[in-house]
Amino acid sequence: MKVIKIYEYPNCTTCKKALKFLVQNRFAVEKVDIFQKAPTKAELKQMLKYLDGNLRRIFNTTGTLYQEMKLSEKLPKMTEEQAIEILSKNGRLVKRPFVLLENTGLVGFHESQWKKTLLGEES
């Protein structure tokens, strides 16, 4: 069975729900603390492709750091490269959980989306 690498924060309730879902559905999991090790630039660029280039969807827009850095004002003026650089240096800015798969990616946890993507189930 293929191991699913999940960038998560151990104290995040949404991440806990995602991990519970993965364990209940018998997926092998490799947990990476996103605060300790952010996704790489290559991983972020790949996820961005899966999100149709929508930079805002890859940012943790509700996070304190995002707000402190006033990124809601800065993001529209940033290039993709600038945004990827910031995200790769600080995992607190990345929406979590963050899971890259072979043909798609998942950010945040919406059970119906995860069921469809990982189990092929429609809700």
N, C-alpha and C positions, 0 to 999 in steps of 0.2 A: 504494500500500500504506500502511496506517495505521501510524504510528510508535508503538511501545510504549515508554512512559515507565517506566523501572525505577529505583527508588531502591535504591542499592547502596553498598557500601563496597569500594573497589578492592582492598584486601588480604584480603577475606573469601573463603575458598575456596568457600563455598556460593554466593556471588554470582558467582564466576568460573564455576562449573558452570552456573548459570542463564544467564549471558551466552553461554557456549559453545553451550548448547541453542538459544537464540534465533538466534544467528548461523548455526548449522548448518541451522536450519529457515528461513533466509532472511527473518527478521523485521527490519524497520528498527527501530533502537533509539535511544532518547534516554536516556543515562545521567545520573543525578543522584547526586552523592555525598551520601548520607544524613547523614553527619557534618557536612557543610557546610550542607546545606539539608534540614531535616526536612519530611515531608509536611505539607500545610496542615491546618488543623482540618477543613475541608470534606472533604478527601481521607480523613482518618482516620475521620470520621463515616460516609462512604460505605463504606469498608472494613469498619467495624464492622457495618454492616447486612448485608454479605455473609457475615460471620462469626457471624451470628445473635446479635449483641450481646455476644459473649464477649470481654470486655476482655483477659483473660489471653492470648488468642491473638495479639493485636496487639503485645504487649510482647516484647522480647528478654529472656526470663526467665533465660537463661544468661549474660547480660552482667555484667561487673564492676560497672558503674554501677547496674544494677537491684539487685544484691546489696548494694552499699554504701549505697544509699538505703533498704534494707529494704522494698522495694516488695511483696515477697511477703506481708508482714504488713499493709501499708497498703492494698494494692489492694482487698481485699474490703470495706473501709469507704469507698472513694472513690466519688463520683458519676461518671457517664459524663463530665460536663463537666470535672471535676477531672482525670481521666485523660487526656482529649483535650488539655487545656491543657499537661500535663507532656510528653506525647509530641510535641506541636507545637513545643515549645521545645528539645527535645533528641533528635535523630535516633538517638543511640546507644541510646536506650531502645526504638526501634521494631524489630520483627522484620524481618529482611531476608533476601533481597530482597523488595521491596514493589512490587507491580504492580497498578494499577487498570485494569480493562477496562470496556467499556460496560455489561455486565450481570453482572459478577462481579469478583472480585479474587483475587490470589495473594499469600500471605506465606510466606516460606521457600521452599525448592526441593525438591519431591518430583517427580521426573521423570515418574512415571506420571500424577500430577495435572496437570502442565503439558501433557503429551501430550493428555490428555483435554480439557482446557479450551481449549488453543490450536490443536490439530490435529484434535480430534474423534476421537482414537484411544483405544480401550480397551486396557488392558494385559492 
